[in-house]
Amino acid sequence: MSDLSERGEVDIETLVEVIDLLREQNRQLTERVDTLEFDLEQTQNKLETLETEKADLEETNECLRDRLDKCKQETTRLDALTDAARKRSGVNKQRIEELQARELEKGAHLLTETVDHCEVDVDGDCLERIAKDDGQTYYRLPESDDPLKRGGSVALAHGDLLPIQQLARMDEEMLRSTANALPTRLAAKLWRARTDSSVGDNPWESGCKGVKEYLKASDLKHWIRRQEPGTSETYAKKLVSRTIDAVLDLSNHRVAIRKQTERKNGLEYTERRLIIPTDAEIPGEMSNVSGTGQAPETAGVHGHP
């Protein structure tokens, strides 16, 4: 009897443990089910949100496509209008250039701002830019007088200029086509630097005691290397002499060379200077005994192929 009693107690305790274990598992399963149901609900909500966003994006995409189609249509229309306007403009420009060429050949002087000198086809393919008493610049055929006398008298005619002044008036393209030698082109640019403040790189200095302006050979060397990047110092020294010779020749020897004793770091040395005497007869420039005057700005000569 005692054995049966003990076995019964053991079975009851085991059963209780099993029941407790089942209860715990049931609780965990219930919590897991609740979690899954919550996750499912969240997923369904997200899915509904994505569906709404998808619908919105599709609607926006459709609107953008409609706008793109309209933009393409408008672009096509504007391209057609632009092309038509360009053709009309080209025809009008040709008419204006033809009329300007005729007027210039009749002796007219036309304001430079109204003339495309590269496109106007005139006899001789060369236009002269001149300054007048009214302070404005005009184009004309070389040395042609305006029959209407507009703008006052011509400040200085091309034919009255020294060769170096004529070259200095030319633009870069025409200067290259006119002067093959580099020293000649450098001489023209050097002269333009002293008479045209817009150039900006002017190595000339004001002089005194009979010298209007002067230029040191050493300063000319540095200026040449700035004008011709990549030039070696040795070649620049050679170009200094050749450029000075070109200035002398093209100015009809209105300028001169002087040697000046200089002192640097306690040592004396002699350096050449290119000088413009105050009494030099240079067309368009006033003689200045004090040597402090500045030459007036000159105009230019333009040609086209």
Beta strands, then each sheet from edge to edge (+ up, - down):
strand 1: 110-111
strand 2: 126-131
strand 3: 137-140
strand 4: 205-206
strand 5: 211-216
strand 6: 256-264
strand 7: 267-277
strand 8: 301-303
sheet 1: 1+ 3- 2+ 8-
sheet 2: 4+ 5- 7+ 6-
end
